[in-house]
Amino acid sequence: MHLRGLILLSSVFALTGCSGGGLEPADLDNDGDGYVASVDCNDNSVAVHPDAVEVCDGVDQDCNGEIDEGTGCVDEDGDGSLAAVDCDDTDAATYPGAPEACNGVDNDCDATVDEGTKCYDDDFDGQTEDEGDCNDANANTYAGAPEVCDGLDNNCDGTPDEGIDCSGDGDGDGFTVLQGDCDDTNASVKPTGVEVCDTFDNNCDGAIDEGTSCYDDDHDGQTEDAGDCNDADRATWTGALEICDDKDNNCDGAADEGIDCSGDGDLDGFTVAQGDCDDTNSTIHPDGVEICDHIDQSCDGVIDENTPCFDDDGDTFSENDGDCDDAAPAVNPAADEVEDGVDNDCDGLIDENVAVCDANELEPNNSFFVADPLSMNGQTCGAIDQTDDVDTFSITLDAWTYLTLDIDADVLGSALDSELYLYDSAETQIAFSDDSDITQSVDSQINILLPNAGTYYAKVQDHFGTNSVDHTYSLWAFTASMCDREEVEPNPDSVLADNFVPGANLCGVVDDWRDEDWFKFTVAADTDVTFSVDALSMDTGLQAQLRLYDTDGQTQLVNATSTSTSDPYLTWHFADAGTYYIEVESQLVLTRDSGAYLLWTW
């Protein structure tokens, strides 16, 4: 009997013994747990009393008026996920399946931080997009990388293969750059190469050292060479916590050491002997339900099956990866579109590029003077049908049009290595795209915001013009009107600032490094507003910065700057109602100190 119960009973006997009366019902201990009914909220259960330990069962064990507090089956932050699976049950933005944000937090509880954002190193080359990696899907490409003969801009300076002669088989390994050699200065690197631990992409597949002992297969931060004894299990590495799962989690040669796994540790109805693969987590057991969290809830040896993040058809794409039919291996974002009435490549279009064209090019169209009118918001089919052939198209656009030009050749089975150019009415080149990556199925595309109305020209040609015979392609052209309101100059300061309404989007132009565009807006008290500039993302050339000013038009509240690859944005909480000011200007990067922009708010 607990000391507290003995004291209570002794007090009762002292009060009643001399009078000859019996115990009152409130002074009885019916369940024999050492606590009388007056303090025991369930005197018929030995597991319920003021000093009991709360467990996950929907019962108030410790008689404090709260149910299951401190266990894994409550949702403390109200985000819909129980604490047992919520990796931070104090943050409503963090739960299994939550959108990952660039904030240094594991928002989706998959044990990986910031994946899928610009501040995550997707190709594990040591640099993120925010840090200057211009192709974060290829480990050979990042700011400062050595330039090699591979048709790529390895060092992210805007020029591929500069300073290198890539015309032949430079390293004598039997493959030229045209044949897929991603480093023609290293004979151990080629399409048929064998991956070894040497920090090179030996087989030219875009990944470095994969399948070797120095590659972190499960992305738990440790390789086999660094001591990971099971590099296919994210819960197993030398610093991991040991749990009741019959595995050597911390790689010390013993499984489940220091833990009593003889009983049902998490009270989910299963012991380790009965198949519970983690007896410290009540959501994990043989009858567990799988969710997207990289954990085997059902203890069947398969992770996340029957969820949107599991690749059901084995084509390397799950529903979360964009697979629009995860029961069909031939349908996924990387599939080729074929004329079968199915959206094979999961882009929302059926049989595009293989169906009947909206228009066909008309030769001759090899100069601006004989350019074909381009079919807008549709598909124009053409062919580079002779050596050094060039196809030119004219486009008439309104002011502030967002133009997309998209070449499809590879998906048609064409050998065209496309180059796509855009010129203004003065025949000045304003945009260029070269698929450049000749080892992958990538075609040229231009996306650009054009502030001026007028006639523009698109030009298509083959990168290797002397081989360009009967190379077919289709050219898709789409336009969108982006501007709710256009800036009115002059607006160089808070006194002459334009009016701006949060929630709309505004178009403007920074003429040069001296031009400052000011806008004033009114907000209510206790309001959050996010401001975002689109310029680099729309290929206008401007590297911008945002400055937010207080109601006096003088006090700067915050300054957001762009990087070499991303536009600026900021979020501000306005505690007080009033008229504030937002300013857009150049970030004083001389090569990017002017251009159009869109200012968004939400």
PANU-826193 format. One record per residue (C-alpha): residue in one letter; x, y negated, z negated. Coordinates in steps of 0.05 Angstrom, whole numbers, padded with zeros to 5 digits, always signed. Layout:
BEGIN
AXYZ...
This chain:
BEGIN
M+00000+00000+00000H+00026-00070+00017L+00046-00115-00041R-00005-00167-00021G-00062-00115-00024L-00038-00088-00092I-00039-00158-00122L-00109-00169-00096L-00135-00104-00124S-00100-00115-00191S-00134-00182-00196V-00201-00150-00182F-00191-00096-00236A-00170-00149-00285L-00233-00189-00274T-00282-00130-00274G-00251-00078-00320C-00274-00109-00385S-00346-00121-00364G-00357-00049-00343G-00383-00071-00274G-00363-00040-00207L-00325-00071-00148E-00362-00117-00101P-00363-00097-00026A-00317-00155-00009D-00265-00126-00058L-00263-00056-00027D-00209-00029+00020N-00251+00018+00062D-00196+00035+00113G-00140+00042+00062D-00093-00006+00098G-00078-00044+00033Y-00124-00103+00047V-00193-00113+00016A-00253-00131+00060S-00253-00204+00038V-00187-00215+00076D-00190-00157+00126C-00229-00179+00188N-00242-00106+00204D-00241-00062+00142N-00258-00001+00182S-00192-00001+00222V-00125+00012+00191A-00092-00024+00250V-00127-00090+00234H-00106-00133+00175P-00073-00201+00164D-00002-00173+00171A-00015-00129+00231V+00024-00138+00296E-00018-00164+00354V-00020-00116+00414C-00051-00121+00483D-00120-00090+00472G-00172-00145+00467V-00174-00141+00390D-00153-00192+00338Q-00105-00147+00300D-00076-00200+00253C-00142-00233+00233N-00121-00303+00254G-00180-00315+00300E-00139-00306+00364I-00139-00245+00409D-00076-00215+00440E-00034-00278+00429G+00040-00267+00440T+00028-00205+00483G+00033-00195+00557C-00042-00195+00571V-00058-00268+00561D-00053-00325+00611E-00024-00382+00570D-00016-00431+00628G-00082-00416+00663D-00052-00400+00731G-00089-00334+00738S-00029-00289+00723L-00021-00252+00656A+00042-00263+00616A+00064-00192+00630V+00076-00209+00703D+00083-00285+00699C+00157-00301+00693D+00140-00368+00660D+00072-00368+00628T+00082-00440+00605D+00084-00467+00677A+00020-00463+00719A+00062-00472+00783T+00101-00408+00768Y+00068-00340+00779P+00074-00279+00826G+00057-00302+00896A+00064-00377+00882P+00094-00420+00938E+00169-00427+00928A+00192-00499+00921C+00261-00530+00925N+00267-00540+00850G+00316-00490+00821V+00258-00449+00793D+00235-00379+00811N+00164-00401+00827D+00139-00335+00856C+00171-00291+00802D+00209-00247+00852A+00276-00258+00816T+00301-00302+00873V+00303-00378+00865D+00283-00427+00921E+00282-00374+00977G+00248-00398+01041T+00265-00471+01027K+00318-00517+01054C+00359-00511+00990Y+00365-00434+00994D+00424-00402+01030D+00385-00354+01075D+00446-00325+01110F+00491-00324+01047D+00547-00363+01080G+00554-00409+01020Q+00516-00468+01050T+00442-00487+01053E+00405-00529+01103D+00404-00587+01053E+00480-00581+01049G+00488-00586+01125D+00478-00515+01152C+00448-00527+01220N+00430-00453+01230D+00416-00420+01163A+00397-00355+01197N+00468-00343+01221A+00526-00333+01172N+00577-00355+01224T+00546-00424+01228Y+00553-00479+01175A+00584-00547+01167G+00659-00538+01168A+00659-00467+01197P+00715-00451+01247E+00690-00458+01319V+00694-00392+01357C+00674-00370+01427D+00601-00351+01415G+00559-00404+01450L+00540-00433+01382D+00555-00497+01346N+00591-00461+01289N+00615-00523+01253C+00549-00562+01261D+00581-00622+01295G+00531-00620+01353T+00577-00586+01404P+00586-00511+01415D+00654-00479+01429E+00691-00546+01432G+00765-00540+01443I+00762-00467+01463D+00766-00433+01531C+00709-00382+01531S+00709-00364+01605G+00740-00295+01597D+00750-00239+01546G+00796-00279+01501D+00810-00224+01450G+00812-00165+01498D+00758-00125+01462G+00719-00111+01525F+00665-00163+01513T+00660-00235+01536V+00617-00288+01503L+00566-00277+01559Q+00563-00204+01539G+00548-00221+01466D+00617-00228+01434C+00603-00276+01376D+00678-00288+01364D+00721-00281+01425T+00783-00296+01385N+00778-00233+01341A+00780-00164+01373S+00746-00132+01312V+00685-00174+01325K+00639-00152+01383P+00569-00125+01394T+00593-00053+01382G+00637-00070+01323V+00633-00034+01256E+00618-00078+01196V+00673-00076+01143C+00689-00118+01082D+00726-00176+01115T+00677-00236+01113F+00667-00230+01189D+00604-00212+01228N+00638-00152+01261N+00576-00128+01299C+00551-00197+01319D+00482-00189+01288G+00484-00254+01248A+00497-00221+01180I+00565-00214+01147D+00590-00149+01114E+00520-00118+01110G+00520-00043+01095T+00587-00047+01059S+00605-00045+00986C+00619-00120+00984Y+00549-00139+01007D+00494-00153+00956D+00439-00110+00986D+00387-00123+00932H+00406-00197+00923D+00412-00190+00847G+00477-00230+00848Q+00524-00171+00845T+00555-00125+00897E+00579-00053+00890D+00650-00078+00890A+00633-00124+00832G+00604-00066+00792D+00531-00057+00814C+00520+00018+00806N+00454+00016+00846D+00454-00039+00897A+00385-00021+00921D+00353-00038+00854R+00349-00111+00834A+00339-00091+00761T+00406-00055+00759W+00473-00090+00752T+00528-00095+00699G+00494-00151+00661A+00422-00126+00665L+00380-00110+00603E+00368-00036+00589I+00294-00017+00592C+00256+00048+00584D+00257+00071+00656D+00306+00131+00654K+00356+00089+00693D+00425+00062+00676N+00405-00012+00683N+00469-00042+00657C+00515+00006+00694D+00551+00032+00631G+00540+00105+00649A+00482+00117+00602A+00407+00110+00614D+00360+00078+00563E+00414+00073+00509G+00396+00035+00446I+00321+00041+00460D+00269+00088+00431C+00232+00115+00491S+00198+00173+00456G+00131+00139+00449D+00087+00092+00489G+00128+00029+00477D+00084-00019+00516L+00017+00014+00496D-00005+00024+00568G-00024+00097+00557F+00039+00126+00587T+00106+00146+00558V+00170+00152+00598A+00161+00228+00596Q+00092+00217+00628G+00121+00177+00686D+00123+00106+00659C+00182+00075+00696D+00185+00014+00650D+00159+00026+00580T+00170-00046+00560N+00118-00074+00608S+00045-00054+00601T+00029-00071+00674I+00079-00018+00698H+00057+00055+00694P+00034+00111+00741D-00035+00079+00748G-00007+00008+00757V-00031-00037+00813E+00022-00064+00860I+00030-00139+00869C+00080-00180+00909D+00137-00186+00858H+00191-00137+00880I+00172-00090+00822D+00147-00019+00826Q+00083-00027+00785S+00056+00043+00803C+00121+00080+00788D+00120+00118+00854G+00188+00095+00877V+00159+00047+00928I+00158-00028+00915D+00099-00074+00933E+00063-00023+00977N-00008-00042+00997T+00007-00116+00987P+00018-00171+01038C+00093-00171+01026F+00102-00097+01044D+00121-00077+01115D+00068-00024+01128D+00086-00008+01200G+00162-00010+01193D+00175-00065+01243T+00214-00106+01191F+00158-00157+01184S+00105-00159+01130E+00040-00199+01130N+00076-00252+01088D+00130-00254+01142G+00077-00270+01194D+00058-00201+01218C-00014-00209+01243D-00025-00134+01249D+00018-00095+01199A-00010-00029+01223A+00019-00038+01293P+00095-00035+01301A+00091-00069+01369V+00057-00130+01339N+00101-00178+01299P+00131-00249+01306A+00192-00221+01344A+00153-00178+01393D+00148-00194+01467E+00080-00216+01492V+00050-00167+01543E-00015-00172+01581D-00058-00127+01538G-00110-00173+01505V-00070-00172+01440D-00030-00228+01406N+00034-00187+01406D+00080-00242+01379C+00031-00268+01326D+00033-00340+01350G-00043-00346+01354L-00044-00341+01430I-00063-00279+01471D-00024-00259+01533E+00009-00327+01539N+00067-00330+01590V+00041-00267+01624A-00028-00291+01642V-00047-00335+01701C-00011-00402+01701D-00048-00468+01696A-00004-00496+01751N+00056-00477+01793E+00116-00520+01811L+00118-00549+01881E+00186-00552+01916P+00222-00595+01931N+00224-00625+01861N+00299-00632+01850S+00299-00707+01834F+00258-00760+01798F+00232-00785+01865V+00198-00719+01882A+00181-00696+01811D+00119-00654+01803P+00064-00681+01757L+00067-00635+01696S+00003-00600+01674M-00009-00625+01602N-00033-00581+01545G-00023-00521+01590Q+00027-00476+01625T+00065-00492+01689C+00103-00435+01722G+00166-00444+01761A+00231-00411+01784I+00303-00430+01792D+00305-00396+01860Q+00372-00416+01889T+00442-00434+01867D+00444-00500+01828D+00368-00509+01835V+00338-00563+01790D+00263-00571+01776T+00238-00640+01756F+00169-00659+01728S+00136-00726+01713I+00094-00740+01651T+00051-00802+01638L+00040-00814+01563D+00007-00864+01517A+00045-00900+01462W+00061-00860+01399T+00053-00791+01430Y+00085-00730+01399L+00109-00688+01458T+00126-00614+01457L+00161-00582+01518D+00172-00508+01510I+00208-00463+01560D+00190-00389+01561A+00237-00345+01602D+00264-00289+01558V+00194-00266+01540L+00179-00260+01614G+00239-00215+01624S+00275-00271+01661A+00351-00279+01658L+00345-00355+01658D+00391-00388+01607S+00350-00451+01605E+00371-00523+01595L+00315-00573+01584Y+00324-00649+01590L+00277-00708+01578Y+00287-00777+01609D+00250-00843+01600S+00223-00886+01657A+00292-00918+01665E+00319-00847+01678T+00359-00850+01613Q+00366-00782+01578I+00331-00785+01510A+00328-00711+01490F+00362-00645+01508S+00355-00572+01488D+00397-00513+01507D+00378-00445+01480S+00454-00436+01472D+00448-00372+01432I+00457-00323+01490T+00457-00263+01442Q+00385-00274+01420S+00316-00284+01450V+00313-00360+01444D+00288-00408+01497S+00296-00484+01501Q+00245-00530+01467I+00239-00605+01456N+00195-00637+01402I+00198-00713+01401L+00158-00774+01379L+00155-00826+01435P+00135-00896+01413N+00129-00926+01483A+00076-00913+01536G+00100-00898+01606T+00125-00845+01654Y+00176-00794+01629Y+00213-00739+01666A+00229-00667+01646K+00284-00628+01681V+00295-00553+01679Q+00359-00519+01701D+00402-00458+01687H+00462-00465+01641F+00501-00420+01689G+00478-00453+01753T+00518-00410+01801N+00481-00347+01778S+00411-00378+01780V+00375-00340+01833D+00301-00319+01824H+00301-00336+01750T+00228-00348+01732Y+00202-00389+01673S+00140-00423+01647L+00140-00494+01619W+00088-00509+01565A+00071-00582+01552F+00031-00605+01492T+00015-00675+01467A-00014-00702+01402S-00032-00772+01380M+00002-00783+01313C-00010-00855+01293D-00068-00882+01250R-00037-00951+01248E+00024-00985+01279E+00070-01032+01242V+00065-01107+01257E+00130-01146+01261P+00157-01188+01230N+00154-01151+01163P+00225-01160+01136D+00206-01170+01062S+00151-01166+01010V+00123-01234+01029L+00109-01213+01101A+00095-01139+01086D+00043-01103+01128N-00019-01075+01095F-00017-00999+01087V-00070-00951+01061P-00044-00888+01025G-00073-00826+01057A-00063-00852+01128N-00001-00846+01171L+00035-00906+01199C+00081-00912+01260G+00141-00958+01263V+00209-00970+01293V+00274-00988+01259D+00310-01029+01312D+00380-01028+01282W+00416-01026+01215R+00392-01097+01198D+00317-01082+01209E+00276-01072+01146D+00202-01053+01151W+00160-01071+01089F+00090-01047+01073K+00044-01064+01015F-00010-01019+00986T-00057-01017+00928V-00066-00958+00880A-00109-00944+00819A-00080-00930+00751D-00053-00861+00735T-00043-00843+00808D+00009-00797+00840V+00030-00813+00912T+00080-00778+00956F+00114-00816+01013S+00148-00780+01070V+00184-00803+01133D+00187-00762+01196A+00243-00784+01243L+00299-00733+01248S+00246-00678+01248M+00215-00712+01309D+00281-00723+01345T+00276-00799+01344G+00349-00807+01324L+00336-00848+01261Q+00368-00827+01195A+00322-00866+01148Q+00316-00884+01075L+00255-00902+01033R+00254-00955+00978L+00195-00963+00931Y+00186-01030+00896D+00144-01052+00836T+00086-01102+00839D+00133-01161+00840G+00164-01139+00906Q+00233-01146+00875T+00244-01090+00825Q+00264-01025+00860L+00232-00964+00828V+00265-00909+00869N+00308-00900+00931A+00302-00836+00973T+00354-00822+01027S+00356-00772+01084T+00411-00722+01097S+00442-00708+01165T+00388-00656+01178S+00327-00676+01136D+00283-00737+01127P+00271-00773+01061Y+00210-00765+01016L+00192-00785+00945T+00135-00777+00895W+00118-00830+00844H+00069-00834+00787F+00036-00902+00784A+00016-00912+00711D-00013-00981+00724A-00061-01004+00779G-00035-01058+00826T-00003-01075+00893Y+00064-01042+00906Y+00113-01042+00964I+00147-00987+01005E+00205-01003+01052V+00233-00962+01110E+00302-00977+01137S+00365-00945+01166Q+00411-00907+01120L+00468-00945+01154V+00494-00884+01193L+00519-00920+01255T+00501-00864+01304R+00431-00858+01274D+00414-00929+01253S+00353-00939+01298G+00292-00901+01322A+00218-00889+01313Y+00187-00859+01251L+00122-00837+01219L+00107-00856+01147W+00060-00806+01114T+00027-00808+01045W-00015-00759+01006
